[in-house]
Amino acid sequence: MRAQLREHLRSAHPASIILEAASGARALELCRVHGPRLVLMDVGLPDANGIELIPRIKALLPECAVIVVSQHAAHVGSVYARSAGAFAYVSKDAIYRELLKAVADALRSATAGSPNG
């Protein structure tokens, strides 16, 4: 799934650097090292619940937008994700319809909120 998402995102944002993490620990490490503007976070990680990682990412990178991607129904997961600080929630069954718009909205919001944007 990560490989498919990477290629889907790369087709829309070819100049962007896209990093991948297979675990919550690796995701936090990449956030500390690279300081991304946007993180796509799955809920089901082998070592963590992705929603529980959102406050830790936001503590490291307050301006970083986090989009949660999950197989759980949007109406259920969205409430938890937003309360944890997520910018958006995209269910996997709608990922190809909704993800690129959510990414564009998140990047636009991050740029508008930056001192240079």
C-alpha positions, 0 to 999 in steps of 0.5 A, spaced: 500 500 500 505 504 501 508 503 494 502 505 491 501 511 495 508 513 494 507 513 486 500 516 486 503 522 490 509 522 486 505 523 480 501 529 483 507 532 486 514 530 482 518 535 485 516 533 492 521 528 497 517 522 499 519 518 505 516 512 508 516 509 514 514 502 516 513 503 524 511 509 528 518 509 531 521 510 524 516 515 522 518 519 529 525 519 527 524 521 520 520 527 523 525 529 527 531 529 522 527 531 516 522 536 519 516 535 513 510 539 512 506 533 511 505 526 514 501 521 512 499 516 517 496 510 518 492 508 524 495 501 524 502 500 525 506 494 527 509 498 534 503 504 535 497 507 533 498 512 528 492 517 531 496 516 538 503 519 534 499 525 532 500 529 538 508 527 538 509 529 531 505 536 532 509 537 539 516 536 534 513 540 528 507 544 530 506 547 523 506 540 520 499 537 517 498 530 519 493 526 514 490 520 517 489 514 512 485 508 515 481 502 513 476 504 518 470 508 517 471 515 516 465 518 520 468 514 526 476 515 525 475 522 523 473 524 530 479 521 533 484 523 528 481 530 528 481 531 536 488 528 536 490 534 531 490 531 524 488 536 518 484 530 515 482 523 515 481 519 508 479 512 509 482 507 504 476 505 500 476 513 498 483 514 498 484 515 490 478 520 490 480 524 496 487 523 498 490 528 493 485 533 494 487 533 502 494 533 500 493 539 496 489 543 502 494 541 507 500 544 503 496 550 501 494 551 509 501 550 511 504 555 506 498 560 508 500 559 515 508 560 514 511 567 515 513 566 508 507 564 505 
